[in-house]
């Protein structure tokens, strides 16, 4: 197994020992022991507090993509209209998923290196297309950008769009999240980014309006949301819960609240600012265009012109440092530095920037 000395992959991030050791405990059966339900309820409360929502938060066993399918399959039928606001790979991905379900989609693409900014265009698309759901990514990891959500939520309310579905997987714990103030019906999260837990749990907040639509659609499948509607009252889960994973997610939330959510966000912002300052001093180019909002949890950088991504990755690994490559049209052109969760550490990023500078300038 590879163990990175200087881990800066943009998720899954390095997991602190306090979280890792939780899984070393043998638990009983979550189906039979009341302690599991108590743990689930308390974890839900911590996530609600972090997400700033009164809405129910459903916790599922599986990596973050699970809850994306959960939200879409549980509320969409063939022919439903979905407005996709895209600023990158994962934003586009929502459209591909909705299309696979037989939905009619309209993609409003702002460019991978931009953030959502033309709200008049968004409003026009809403008025003309009349979608059942709007999808967007709050923190677009491959692009290193953070999108505004409040303005979209306000437009959703203004024009009576039933559902706003927002991916907050790489934002929660490192950026401000205000689910209720933003009028978000589905806020989709995962354990392996800023929460610094293993990639084994996902969760989503569900508004009352969303629950009504979930009941109408009545989707049945492993990802189905409806069976979770009353689990905190009944204690009956649709499949065997992962006790260790829930306990690790709970510990991850506890650690963030011990630090303080605002302090945690400030730490991410400080590390991100330092990282980008050093990147510019090296003569490298930040990927997002001027005017776009750069993410506090990940920095996207153009691969130096005199190097290939493969060469850069190889040379960094020799020094024990690992960053992220990219996908789709950004593959080989843009790399990513994941300063999120446990990796949002100023000493770690200083060491990493020293190595990156040496590698870039010595080759």
FIPA-830063 format. One record per residue (C-alpha): residue in three letters; x, y, z. Coordinates in steps of 0.5 Angstrom, whole numbers, plus 500, padded with zeros to 3 digits. Last residue first. Example, Ala and Ser with C-alpha at 12.3 -4.5 7.8 and 13.67 -1.06 7.14 Angstrom:
2
Ser527498514;Ala525491516;
This chain:
363
Unk528541471;Unk531544477;Unk526550477;Unk519546477;Unk522541482;Unk525546487;Unk519550487;Unk514544488;Unk519542494;Unk518548497;Unk511549496;Unk510542499;Unk514544506;Unk510550506;Unk503546505;Unk505542511;Unk507547515;Unk500551514;Unk496545515;Unk489544511;Unk491537509;Unk487534515;Unk481537512;Unk483540505;Unk489543502;Unk488539496;Unk493541490;Unk490540483;Unk494539477;Unk492542470;Unk494540463;Unk495533463;Unk487532464;Unk483538464;Unk479536458;Unk477530462;Unk480529468;Unk485532473;Unk492530476;Unk492530484;Unk498532488;Unk503527492;Unk509529495;Unk514524497;Unk520527494;Unk520522489;Unk513523488;Unk514530486;Unk519528480;Unk514523478;Unk508527478;Unk511533474;Unk514528469;Unk507525468;Unk504532468;Unk509534462;Unk514539463;Unk516545460;Unk510549460;Unk508548467;Unk502544469;Unk496549470;Unk494550477;Unk488548481;Unk488550488;Unk483546493;Unk480547499;Unk479555500;Unk476555492;Unk478560488;Unk472565486;Unk473567479;Unk474574477;Unk481573474;Unk481566471;Unk481559474;Unk487555473;Unk493559477;Unk499560473;Unk506558475;Unk511563476;Unk514560482;Unk511567486;Unk505565483;Unk504558486;Unk507561493;Unk501566493;Unk496561491;Unk499556497;Unk499562502;Unk492564500;Unk489557501;Unk493555507;Unk489562510;Unk482560507;Unk483553510;Unk485555517;Unk479560517;Unk474555515;Unk476551521;Unk476557526;Unk469558524;Unk467551525;Unk470551532;Unk476546533;Unk472542538;Unk467542533;Unk471540527;Unk474534531;Unk466532533;Unk464532526;Unk470527524;Unk468523530;Unk461522528;Unk464520521;Unk468515524;Unk462512528;Unk458512522;Unk463508518;Unk464503524;Unk457502525;Unk456501517;Unk448500517;Unk445493515;Unk440495509;Unk433499509;Unk434501516;Unk429500522;Unk430504528;Unk423506528;Unk423514530;Unk430515527;Unk429511521;Unk422515519;Unk424517512;Unk430513511;Unk426508506;Unk424514502;Unk431515500;Unk432510495;Unk440508493;Unk439501494;Unk433501490;Unk425503490;Unk423510487;Unk416512490;Unk416518486;Unk410521490;Unk414520496;Unk420523494;Unk416529492;Unk414530499;Unk420529502;Unk423534497;Unk418539499;Unk420538507;Unk427539505;Unk433533505;Unk440534507;Unk444529504;Unk449524507;Unk455519505;Unk460514508;Unk466510506;Unk471514503;Unk475514510;Unk474521514;Unk478527513;Unk471532514;Unk474536509;Unk474531503;Unk473523505;Unk466523509;Unk461525503;Unk456531502;Unk450532498;Unk445538500;Unk438537497;Unk433542498;Unk437548498;Unk434554500;Unk440558501;Unk438560508;Unk437553510;Unk443550507;Unk448555510;Unk455552508;Unk461557509;Unk467553506;Unk472548509;Unk468543513;Unk463542508;Unk466544501;Unk469538498;Unk462534498;Unk457540497;Unk454538491;Unk447542491;Unk440540489;Unk435545488;Unk428542487;Unk421545486;Unk422551482;Unk417556484;Unk420562480;Unk422567486;Unk424561490;Unk429558485;Unk432565484;Unk433566491;Unk437559491;Unk441561485;Unk443567489;Unk445563495;Unk449558492;Unk455562490;Unk460557486;Unk467555489;Unk473554484;Unk479549484;Unk477547477;Unk477539479;Unk474540486;Unk468544484;Unk465547490;Unk458549490;Unk456544485;Unk450545481;Unk443542480;Unk436545479;Unk430541479;Unk423541476;Unk425546471;Unk421551467;Unk425552461;Unk424559459;Unk423562466;Unk429558469;Unk433559463;Unk432567464;Unk434567471;Unk440563470;Unk442568464;Unk440574469;Unk445571474;Unk451571470;Unk456569475;Unk457562476;Unk464561477;Unk470560471;Unk475556469;Unk471550467;Unk466555463;Unk460558465;Unk455552462;Unk448553462;Unk446545461;Unk439544459;Unk436537461;Unk430533459;Unk430527464;Unk431519461;Unk434517468;Unk441517464;Unk440524462;Unk439526469;Unk446523470;Unk449526464;Unk447533467;Unk449532474;Unk456530471;Unk457537467;Unk457540474;Unk462535476;Unk467536471;Unk466544471;Unk463550472;Unk456547470;Unk449549472;Unk444544470;Unk437545469;Unk433539470;Unk426537466;Unk422531468;Unk421527462;Unk423520465;Unk422521473;Unk426525478;Unk425525485;Unk429519488;Unk433517482;Unk436524483;Unk437525490;Unk440518491;Unk444518485;Unk448524488;Unk448521495;Unk452515492;Unk457519489;Unk460521496;Unk462514497;Unk458509501;Unk453507507;Unk448512507;Unk446518512;Unk440522512;Unk440529514;Unk433532516;Unk432539515;Unk433544520;Unk439546517;Unk446550518;Unk450545514;Unk455544521;Unk449544525;Unk445539521;Unk451535521;Unk452534528;Unk445533529;Unk445527524;Unk451524528;Unk447524534;Unk441521531;Unk446515528;Unk450514534;Unk443514538;Unk441509533;Unk447505534;Unk447504541;Unk440501541;Unk443495539;Unk439490534;Unk440492527;Unk446496528;Unk449489530;Unk455489535;Unk461493535;Unk468491535;Unk473497535;Unk478498530;Unk474503526;Unk475508531;Unk482508531;Unk482511524;Unk478517526;Unk483519532;Unk489517527;Unk487523523;Unk485521515;Unk490523510;Unk485526504;Unk481522500;Unk481527497;Unk484533493;Unk491529494;Unk496533498;Unk499528502;Unk506529504;Unk509523506;Unk504519502;Unk503512504;Unk502507498;Unk500500500;
